[in-house]
Amino acid sequence: MIKKTFTILVFTIFLAIPAYASEKEIFLTSAAYPPYYGDKLENQGFITETIREAFNRVGYDLKVKFYPWKRAEMMAQKGISDGMFPPWHTKEREKWFIFSNPIPPPNTIVFYKRKNKKITFTTYQDLKPYRIGSILGYAYPKKFTEAQLRNNKSYTDKELITKIVQGKIELAIIDQIQADYLLKTNYPEQKDNFEFIEPPLEIKQQHLVISKKTKNAQRIINDFNRGLRIIKEDGTFEIIFKKHGF
């Protein structure tokens, strides 16, 4: 009788385990974007550690691989990866992805220039004379893309910063924190020669996205949002934030 009761109990517990418990392994792609995220950063960077911790709190294991942005996005669009992080929200991207709640901090997008270059503008058309560096595959302000400026494309932000240091472009459209980090890390003797133009072009929230081709995509996003809320409420997020110098 005891054996029979134990068997029934085990069977009942087995039935109570969610069918997707064995599916709780998430593979995300991204592109290195120091100091926010990247393979060479501690725990793959602040954003990666935050996402991993949020997923862990709701029972998921996370695997991350970094590629050039365009490839990382393509893999997520096609469902080769479960999703990616942390793109900005756009209507176009809604065709492929379900977006999480914002993951702090937001990106502050600015034009970087040499301090000895007297460049000011009221409209984007004022920038027609200048070579402007941007990244292939990134989303930029609509008015910027419609202005048809002299847009010099790079594959990585490090390449973009190298171009402005070498004088191949006059302006770089880039996140303010990342530009400071890349100059300090790669060109410390040059870092004081550059500045950004006020005001910022945009302040954009960062998100985790799950491909609509991924099984249970909406449930994964809901679980992640719950995990993110947990680590914010219990102070883990602030600990990670400070550990990485933000």
N, C-alpha and C positions, 0 to 999 in steps of 0.2 A: 504493500500500500504506500509506504514511504517512497519507494523507488518510483512508483507510478506518479505520485504527487510531484516528485522532483522533476520527472520527465515533462509533465504538463507545465510546470513552472518555467523550465528552461525554454520550452517551445513558445510559451506566452511572451517571455522576454524577447526571444528572437523575432517574433512578429511585431513587437513594439519598437524595434530598432528601425529608424527611417530607411527606406529603400535606397536612398541616395548616400548613406553613410560611407560606402566604399568609393563613392564618386567624389569625395571631398578633397580632391587634389586639383589645384588651379595652376595653370601655366600661363604666365603673362609675358608679353614682350614690351620693350621700351628702348629708348636711345639714351646713351650716357648724357647726362645734363648736370654736371657738377656745379655747385655743391649739393644740389637736391638729390640726385640719384646717379648711380654708375658703378661698374664693377670694381673700380679702384678705390672706392670710398669705404669707410668703416660700415659694415653691415649693408653694403651696397647703397648707402646714403640714407638721408633722413626720410624721404618719401617712401622708399622701399621698406625700410624698417617699420614705418607706421602702418603700411598696407599689410605687411606680414603679421604684425602683432594683432591688428584688427581681425584678420582672417583666423589667426590661431585661437582667438577668444571664442570664435563660433565654430571651431572644430575643423578648419581647413588647413591643409599643408600647401605652401606656396613655392613655386619654382619660377625664377625670373631669368630671362636671357636678354642681352642688350645687342641691338643691331642699329644700323643707320635708320633714322626716323621713318623714312618712306617704306622700308622693308618691314619694320616693326608694325606699322599701321596696316600694311597689306596682309601680313600674316594674321592679324586680328580680324580684319574684314572678311577674310576667306575661312575663318574658323580653324586655321592651322594652330593658332594659340587660342586660349579661351577669351583673351582680351588683352588690353594694354593699359599703360598709365603714363603720364597723366594729361591727356589732351584737353584742350579747352572745348567748351560746348559750342557746337555750330549746328545749324539746321541740316547741313549736308551730312554731317557725321551721324545724325539721328537715323539715317537710312540703314546704317550698319550696326550701331551700338546702342546699348542701354547705359545711361550715365548714373554714377553714384552721387551721393552728396559731396560737396566740395571738400578737398583735402588741403588744409592750410600748409604753408602760407600761399597767397596768390602770387602770380607773376606780375611784376611791374615792368611793362614794356616801354623802352625808351630808345632814342637815337643816341648812340655814342659817337664822339668825335674827338679829334685832337684839340687841346685847349687853345692852341695858336691859330685854329681855323675859326674865323668869325662867321659861323653859320647860324642863321635864325630863319624861322619861317612862320607864316600865318596860315597858309594853305599848303597842301602837298605840291601844288604846282610851283611853288617857290623853290622846290628842291630839284627841279629839272636839270640844272647844270651838274649835279653831283652823282657820283657812282655810289650806289647804296647796296650794302651787302645784306643778304637774308639767307634763310635755310630752306632747302628743297623739302617740300611736304608740310612745313609749318603753316598754321592758320594765322593770318595777319589781318589788321583792320581793313574792312571792306573798301574804304576810301583810299587806303594806301595801294591796294591791289588794282583798283580801278584807275589810278592816276597815271599808270604806264610810265613809271620812272625808269631810270637806268639801273635796273635791278641785276646785281651780280650774285648768282646763286652759289652756295656752299653746301657741302654734305654734313658738316659738323660745326658746332659753335666754336670749337678750338680753331678750325680752319678759318672761320669768319674773323675771329680776333687777330689771327696771324695776318690776314689781308689788310686790316686797318693799321696794324703796327708797321707793316711793310709799305704802306702808302698805296696799295692797289685799289682801295676804296676810300671815300671821304667820310662815309657814315655807315654804321652798323646798327641794324634794328635788332634789339636783344634785350633779354631780361637784365635788369640793373644788378641784381645780386650775382648773377652768373658772370656778367662782364667783369665785375670787380674781382671775382674769384679767379677767372682765367688769366687776367692781366697779372694779378699777384703771384699766381702759380707758375706761369710760363714766361712772363716778361716783367720780373720784379723791378728791373731798372727802368722800365717804361711806364709803370702803372700810374705815376703821378702826372704823366703827360696827356691823360685822357679824362674826359668828363662827359656826363650826359646832358642833354638839352631838356630843360624844364618847359612845360609840365610833361608827365608821362603820356604816352600815346594811348595806353590802355592799362587797366588793372584787371587781370583775368584769373578766374578761379581754376584750380587744377582738379581733375577728376580721375577716378578709375572707371574704365568702361569694359563691359562684357559684350562680346560679339553676339548678335542675334542668332548666329548659327550654332552657338554653344547651348547644349542641353541645359534646361532649367536656368536660363540666363537671368530672368527676373528674380528668381529665388536667390541666386548667388549675390546679386546686387543688394537685395533686401537683407541678407545675412551680413554682408560686408558693412552696410550702413549701421546695422545693429552693433557689430564689433567696433566700428569707429566711435560710435556713441559711448560704448562701455569704456574704452581707453581714454576718452576725453573726460568722462565723469570720475574715473578712479585715479586720475593724475598721471597715468602712464604716458599719455601724449606729451604732456609738459616736460616730463623727464627726458624723453627722446629728443624733443625740441631743443632743450638746453644742452644736452650731450653733444649735439652736432653744431653748436655754436650759433643757433638762430635766436 
